[in-house]
Amino acid sequence: MIIQPLDAADNKTVRRVRSLMTNRGLRERLGVSVLEGVRLVEAAILSGAEFRIVLYGPRLVQTERGRALVGRLSSLAPKLLYVSEKVLSELAEVETSQGILAVASMPPVGSLWPFPTGAPPLFVAADGIQDPGNLGTIIRSAQAAGVHAFGVSKGTVDIFNPKTLRATAGSLFEMPMVRLEETWSADAKRQNLTLVCSVVNGGMPYEAFDWTQPLVLVLGSEGHGVTPMAMAEALSIPMAPTANSLNVASAAAVLLFHAAQVRRQRQFPMLPPSRVEYGRRRRIE
């Protein structure tokens, strides 16, 4: 028996997924987001996320990996819906859908920096970054460079925006996230954390900075930079005279992997961040 995929874009479940993709308030109220793509869904499964809705299409089940993923999700998601490629392409935010969209619970966001044991803390704070692709790419680089936690200040784009999540390639599920209050920079100073930020010109060359101390790397939007912080040390990345600046995600990668190299030379262990337990989320009707 051949099962035909659902081809109705006005289906109640399909409409619900569409609403969650565009409505930040609804996502925050329910504690969920929409995951697009095989790798992101696999990462969410490994992290212990609670799945609510899964839409998958013919493209996914044409591969062994895709069929295995559907088999795993069949026992995890209460709503598993086989839909046409047309329905998925209308929902997808990428040019070519991988054949799967999933609504799943997001990791809780903490309010305090989780200080590691065994190495000086290396934290990152996003201060007003508005582009979801940039934010997601920075989170991905931070996780790869051994950052212990990632803070987000008010005015920064939603970390659970589907575009942000896709850009993290699953790294967000491995990275403790912290919601930063207005006084966070002063609080960090009281915790003996050094704040550093990147500026185009006039800062200390980043190679001359001591990356082995407990610190927070603060990254701001490309248009406005970081919020003025009297306690932050300014670093610059030397560039060719014809260059104006670096994309914030590129600058973050340069600084973080240099920090990782310096710390390895000092034989600091690259500690995996502590996993945060998921809580139960509200039901999606």
N, C-alpha and C positions, 0 to 999 in steps of 0.2 A: 504493500500500500504506500503510495506516494503522498507525503504530507505537503500541502501547499502553504507557503508562508502568508501570514496576514498582510494585506495590502491596503489597510484602511488607516489613513493618517489621523482620522478623527476618533480613533479608538480611545477609550477613557484612559487606559494605561499609557499609551503613546502621548496623549495630551499632558499627562502628569509629568512624564519625563521631560517634555519640552518646557513646561513651566519651571521645573527645577533647574534646568540649564540656564535660564535667563533671570530667575528671581532670587537674588542673594538673601533677602529677608526670609523667604520660605526655606531655603537651604539651612540658614542659621537656626531657624526655629525648630527644624526637624533634626538638625545635627548630621546632615547627609550632603553628598555631592554626587555629581554624575561623572563616571569614569569612562573614558573612551580609549579603546585599544586593548590588545591582548596583554601587553607587558604590564600596563597599569592595573588591569584587573587581577593578573597573577600576583602582583606585589601586594594588592589589598587582601587577597586570600591568605598569603603567608603572614600578613600582619595581624590577622584575626578580625578583620572588619566584618561587620554584619551586613549582609546583602538584603536588599528589599525588592528590587525589580531588576530583571535582566532582559534586554532585548538583543536577540542575535539573529543573523541572517545566513543565507546560503553560502556566502563567501567564507564564513568562519568554519562551517562544518565540512568544507572541501579539504581541510588539512587535518592530519592526525593530531597536531597540537590543539587545533580548535575543537575537535571532537572531544578530546580529553578535558579541555576546559569546560565545555558544556556539561560533561559528566560530573565534574566536581561541583559546578554551580547548581546542578539539579537538586542536590541535597542541602544547599545553603540558602537559596533564594526562594521565598514563597511564591513569587510571580516570575515565571520564566516564559517568555513569549517569543515565538519564532516569527519573524517579520521579513518582509521583502527588502531587497537592496534599495528600492526606491524610498521606502519609509526611513531606513537608516541614513541614506544620503541626505534626506531632507532635514534630519536631526543633527547629523555630524558636522563638526566644525573643521574637519580636514577635507582636503580635496578628494581623497579616496578612503572610504571607510574600511576599517579592518573587519567589520562585520559584527561588532559588539559594543553595546552601551550598557552600563550597569549603574544602578543607584545603590550606594553603600554608605554606611556610617563612617564618619571621619574621626581621626584620633582626637582626643580632648586636647585643648590648648591650656597650658599651665600659666601661672601668674608669677612664678619665681624661677630664676636661673637654676638648673639642676647641676650643681658643682660636681665634677668627676673626682674620683680618688685615683691617685697614681700619676697624675700629670697636671700641670697648670691649665686652667680652663681656657678654651679658645671658643668664643661665642661670636655670632654675627647678629647685627640688628639692622633690619630694613626700616628706613626712616622716610616714609612718604613715597616709596616706589609705586608708580601707577601702572606700569606695563606688566600684564600678567605673564607674558613670555619671559621678560627679564627676571621677574621674581622667581619663577619656576626654575630657570636656568641657574640662578644663584644658589637656590636651595640644593639643586643637583650637584653643583660644584662644591658646596659646603660639606655635604655628606661624604663626597669622595675624598675631600681633603682632611677629614677627621675632625670637623667642627663638632662640639659637644651639644650645642643647642642653637636654635634660630629664633630670634625675637622679632616681633612685628609691632611697630608703633601705629598709633592712630593716624589715619590718612593714607595708609598703605593699602594697595589693592587686596581684595579677598584672597587669602591663601588657598581657599577651597573652591575658587573659581575654576570651572572645568579647563580653561586654557592654562591656568597656573599649574594645575595638577598634571596635565599632559606634558608640560615642559619639564616637570621634575622627573619624569620617566620612572616614577615609583619611589624616588628618594624621600619624599615627604613622609612616607610610611615608616621610614627608619630614623627620622630626625625629630627629636622633641621640639615642639613649638611653644613659644612663650608670648603671651599678650603683654605688651609694654605699656605701662601707665605714663601719665605726663611727667612724673618725677623720676622716671626710670634711670636717667643718666646720673642724677645726684645719688640715687640709691646704689647704683653700680660703683660709684666712686667710694662710697662708704664700705662697700664690700671688697675694697682694694683691687678693683678691676680698672685697668687702664683703658681709656677710650681712644680709639684712633679712627681717623676718617681720611678719605682720599680726596685730594684737590689737584687740579690740573697743573697749577704752578705754585711755587713758593713753599712747598712742604719739604720735610726731610726726605731724602731719597729712601725709598722703601727698603733697600738692601742694608741701610745703616741702622735701621730700627731693631730693637731687641724683641724678637717675636717669641721668646721663651717665657715672657712674663704673663701673668693672668690678664686677659684682655678681651675687649669687645671691638670688633671691626664694624664701624657704622657706615652704611651705604645709603645714599640718598638718591632722589630722582635726578635724571640727567638735566632736566630743565632748571631745577631750583637747588640742587645739592642737598646737604644735610641741614637739619635745623641747627641754628647757631648754638654751639656748645663750648663754653669757655674752658671746660676741662678736657676737651678732646685735642689730641695731638694730630697735626696735619701731616700726611705723607703724600709724596708725589711719585709717579712712575715716569722716569725719563723717557722721552720720545723723540723721534726725528723732528727737526725744525719745521717741516712741512705739515706735521700732524696737529690737529686741533685738540682732540680728546679721544678717549676710549669709551665705548659703550660700557655702562655700569656693570653688566654681567661679565664682560671681558676683563675689566679692571679687577673685579672680585676674584676671578679665576687666577689672575697673575699674583695677586697678593696672598690668597689663601694657599696656593700650592708652593709659593716661596716660604710661607710660614710652616707648612708641613715639612718641607725639606730641612729647614733650620732645626725644627724639633726632632726630626729623625737623626740628624747629626749629633744632637745632644742625647740621643737614645731615649727620648720620651716615647712611651708606647702610644700607638694610635688606637685609642680606646673606642670601642663601639658605643654609641649613645644608648642610654637606658631606654628600653621600650616603655611606653605608657599604656596602661591597661585601658581597654575600651569600656565605656559604660553603655547601658541600654539606652536606646533612642526611642523617640516617639514613633508610633505606627504611622505609616503612610497609607491613607485611604485610597 
